[in-house]
Amino acid sequence: MNIKHLKITTDELFKKTDDLSCKIIDIRPVDAYNGWQLKNEIRGGHIKNAKSLPYKWSNYMDWIEMVHKKQISPQHYIIVYGYDNDEIDQIAQRFLKSGYKKVYVYYDFINEWSTNEKLPMQQLQRFKHLVSAEWVNALISGGKPQHYHNSKFVIVHSHYRNRDAYLSGHIHGAIDMDTLALEAPQTWNRRSPEELKSALENHGITADTTVILYGKFMFPDNADEFPGSAAGDIGAIRNAFIMMYAGVKDVRILNGGFQSWEDAGFEISYTDEQKIPVHDFGLKIPANPELAVDTPEAKEMIASKNAELVCVRSWPEFIGEVSGYNYIEAKGRIPGAVFADCGSDAYHMENYRNFDHTTREFHEIAEIWDNNGITPDKHLAFYCGTGWRGSEAWFNSWLMGWPNVSVYDGGWFEWSNDPKNPFETGVPLTTNNR
């Protein structure tokens, strides 16, 4: 079939933006979808209501599974757009070969859509804090990448008791940081202000340093000791949360972690970079105490009509079939908590990630939350077992610009260790999602 015969105009596409029978497919990198102007387009972001399905994913065997996961069915009108016409044509043909009959292409995103402010676009509000491998490479190569206006930066390879993940290959110039530098193994909560100050200074980080964090997906021998030791960017996001709580003003996450760096083909370093300590962090810690909630406030939130305690655990954990951790005996949930469904178990966050480890399309995450009654008009405190998954969900809400979001740092570990605290098991009588 000749793809040129299926070309759609800007006017025709505009009429389809709110048509529920139509799926507009953005095949550009996820970073462009979020808001980065990778081809110097006039406006960053994506066409209103478009779905993110990057061309890169077409190389994966389970491409069609991702299509189905995004609820893109053969009954829909499919409109494909991107940066490159050849790539647009290839994806359109892929849809046609997969049984989709109503497939169209749109070639004028840069020249017509992005230049016309009357045509609706959307973007992730704080997209600048979710960076690409190309952005990081430009930074370490001495350039001034988009939306960077600092002179001091530190790249942090985050891990949990696994320096081999760092020594086996990392981004050039990156230092390593064990998550235990910022959280205590006795409680898995953030460390004291004095300890945080010392740790950040020893890693060369001040409040005014731009910090770019990432992780690597590996399965070390200690993976069963702590869900998250093999989980790549979740450890980086945990560190990011605590840094932001402390007062670091510009914290960024490499979207997709080290996998994105490898996929981009950039140089891998094996040098054990020395940390260069700084004299003073520069602010009183915590500079942003509202980002963290402890148990007394968590109890107040449960009782409040204007707040929600949001459980970012798996369904088996939520209903008390399993605790999720080999060092947590108690099973169940905090009464009154709202379920936010991380994924299959304590080791996975597949409901918040794409299969290349990049952050899932933010519209889809917001839809999961909305279906569960989690909305931005309330104070939300995300929690899990020990804070890692809660931190990742929190970071997503923060990226979306939700105004009053926190992490309940103690989570199920702290709550269940106090026999005075109530708990529930089984399917709730008024569950919001099952």
PEJOGI-V677116 format. One record per backbone hydrogen bond with DSSP energy under -0.5 kcal/mol. NH is the residue of the N-H (numbers start at 0). CO is the residue of the C=O. If there is no record, write none. Layout:
# PEJOGI-V677116
NH/CO
NH/CO
This chain:
# PEJOGI-V677116
2/0
4/1
5/2
6/3
7/104
12/8
13/9
14/10
15/12
16/12
16/13
18/15
19/17
21/18
22/76
23/21
24/22
24/78
25/23
25/50
26/24
26/80
31/28
32/28
33/29
34/30
35/30
37/35
39/36
44/31
45/121
47/119
49/46
50/23
52/25
52/50
54/26
56/53
57/54
58/55
59/56
62/59
65/61
66/62
67/63
68/64
69/65
70/67
71/66
72/70
75/72
76/20
77/101
78/22
78/76
79/103
80/24
81/105
87/83
88/84
89/85
90/86
91/87
92/88
93/89
94/90
95/91
96/92
97/93
98/95
99/94
100/73
102/100
103/77
104/5
105/79
111/107
112/107
113/108
115/111
115/112
116/114
118/115
121/45
123/33
125/398
126/123
128/125
129/126
130/252
135/131
136/132
137/133
138/134
139/135
140/136
141/138
142/137
144/142
147/144
153/209
155/153
155/211
156/154
156/174
157/155
157/213
158/176
160/158
164/161
165/161
165/162
166/162
167/163
168/165
169/268
171/266
173/170
174/154
176/156
178/158
180/177
181/178
182/178
183/188
186/183
187/183
190/181
195/191
196/192
197/193
198/194
199/195
200/196
201/197
202/198
203/200
204/199
206/280
208/205
209/151
210/208
210/249
211/153
211/209
212/210
212/251
213/155
217/215
222/219
224/221
225/221
228/225
230/227
231/215
233/230
234/231
235/231
236/232
237/233
238/234
239/235
240/236
241/237
242/238
243/239
244/240
245/241
246/242
247/242
248/206
249/208
251/210
252/128
253/212
254/130
254/252
255/356
256/253
257/214
258/255
259/255
259/256
260/256
261/257
262/258
263/259
264/261
265/260
268/169
272/270
276/274
277/200
286/245
287/244
290/287
291/288
292/406
297/293
298/294
299/295
300/296
301/297
302/298
303/299
303/300
306/303
307/378
309/307
309/380
310/308
310/337
311/309
311/382
312/310
314/342
317/313
318/314
319/316
320/315
321/315
327/324
328/326
331/316
332/423
336/333
337/308
339/310
340/310
341/312
347/344
350/341
351/348
352/349
353/357
356/353
359/351
363/360
364/360
365/361
366/362
367/363
368/364
369/365
370/366
371/367
371/368
372/369
373/368
374/372
377/374
378/305
379/377
379/403
380/307
381/379
381/405
382/309
390/386
391/387
392/388
393/389
394/390
395/391
396/392
397/393
398/394
399/395
400/397
401/396
405/379
406/290
407/381
408/292
408/406
409/292
411/383
412/384
413/409
414/410
415/411
416/412
417/414
418/416
420/417
423/332
425/318
430/427
